[in-house]
Amino acid sequence: MHLKRVLLLVAIISLVASIGMPAASAAAPYEAYTYDYYGDSSPLPAPYVPDAAITGESLGVGDFKEPSDMFVAPDKSTYILDSGNARIIVLDTEMHVSRVIKTFTNNGKEDGFAAPQGLFVSDKNELYVADTDHGRVVVLSEKGELIRIIDNPKSDILPAEFKFVPLKVTVDAADRVFVISRGVFEGIMQFDDKNNFMGYVGTINVSPSVWQRLWKSLSTKAQKAQMQLFIPTEFSNVDIDSKGFVYATAIDISSDTPIKRLNPSGDDVLKRLGYWAVKGDIRFRMFGNNSGPSKFTDIKVLDGGMYVALDSNRARLFTYNDEGDLLYAFGGRGNQLGVFNTPVAVEKIGDKLAVLDSGKKNIVIFRPTRFGTLVRQATTEHYNGNDDVAVKMWSDVLHLNTNYEIAYLGIGKSLLMQKDNKKAMEYFKLGMSRKNFSVAYKRYRREVLKEQFGTFMTIALTLILAFIAYRIVRLVIRRRAVKHEAGLS
Amino acid sequence: MKQDFLKFPLHLIVRPFDGFWDMKYEGKGKLKVALLILLALILTTILQKQFAGFLVNMVDPRSLNSLDDLEFTILPFLLFCIANWSITTLMEGEGKFKEIVMATGYALLPIVLINLPMTFVSRFMTQEETAFYYLLNSISSLWFIVLLFVGIMTVHQYTPAKTVLTMALTVVAMGFVVFIATLAFSLGSQLYWFIYDVYREIIFRT
């Protein structure tokens, strides 16, 4: 009887305790993951959880209509390009509407936008709008006054009937404008601060496969005319980092390099040192629902060398570090808060992420979890060279997720710096990095050899001496035996 | 004892023409020894997958299965011997089945002798030195192929050209055996399920 009561009490207490527990895992309607060394997706705690959704209604400016782009300016105000309504909504740091830009004065006349697709705010707070259907890029000042208009680019390398249809735009510190234009396969169009067309950067090379070449060489002229052209894919979006490198995404399903980081001369310098290609999902179904490789529609450079790319195919966000390791991927399609319908743009607001969903006509704000914050901070510290600070964070990350290879690598690298080679070896082994393990092992082996050199040489010399002594003794005994047999002794 | 298990196999792998001749005509080979070498090879494979150094061990530890290693060594071995015997019987080969098994078994010795120590040496290698590991492993495989070639040639008293031909045909025959075995297995399982279904139909009738 007594025992029963105790049991009942325990049951009640555990029930109450479970009510009191925060349902942290239930907050995210998606499962975060990364790819491990063997290419399997390994689940992670959610790095971000959805916080709130902002709609045009909730802002009090009427519903968005096909919103196409979003930008968070250096002063933390958010610009939303409401394409269908041909307006730009500017939010202050508290996410309240500070103003709506619908028109601007052009040569004394009222002028507006037509289905604009791209938006950028430079460090000088100048607003660049890719005014797509008008075929121009409009540059407005902070107050909404017209500064300049880039249209009708003239150049020897452009055909006479060239139609300028800007889609996305980004600007570097020297006011050079990078424009992705529809129907332009040569690369990203680059304009100087005087609106002159300077040329293309970041041409995507086409390399037909052996099979395609063989097939083409076997077909007739009429067949060739029917064939799909081997043209490079277009870029889908651009962003720029603080050092002036342009990050560009391309929707190229056959490529392993849909994300590029272009240096000023237009070469791709993205580091791809991770176990897997920087292309979003590396495992996916080939046919049917949810199939095919990731198609990136937006990219945003975060701090600490990280960047997040938005996959419109499966509506996921992929965050990479500067070396091309996938830190985490999350998101998905659906109707709940935190999953998307047609995500078109991703932005960073402080330590939060915001995703603009054209289909749901809203912006979802994601708040980092403890795991996400730790990973981000550790990556940033490592990127800045503060490895000893990073190690503590990586250890905390490992408390939250013991299967996180990048954390093991991070700790291993810093142990290597501190010359703790044996421990570094252990961590590199857990992080599955053979290259780093080899470096640590080489140092460790040299250390051990140096330490043990005396012992080793003593043993070796003793053995050699013993062997020589043995041979001499044997020789003497044999000679004696021979002499004995001969009857000489 | 020492003669059979140590001296003769070691003599054979360095003097294959002489060694295989002695094996066939002087009765120096022992089936027991050949099978022991096969067993040692299985052990080598298992140890290599388990204990080779991290830098050269690309095996996913979750996929380690010693029983798999056992069957994937014994089955190809038997398959080769059976296929080779079938082909050479039709092509005037002089070898008996036992001699084929012995020749194949003895030919495997270099793989055991090189890979087993290399497994442990590999634990003390850096990335740059792993080239030696791969080099020695390739040498052991090449050595095996040469020994197998000489062994089959001597056992059947073939010319080199004919040996190459029978080897190629052996590979084809191995394919046939696998195909027929799969076919038989699939038919057998269908038959089994058919009978099982009939049995279930009967017992569920009330």
Interface residues (C-beta under 8 A of the other chain):
Chain A: Y38 K429 R434 K435 F437 S438 Y441 K442 R445
Chain B: F54 L55 D60 R62 F124 T126 Q127 E128
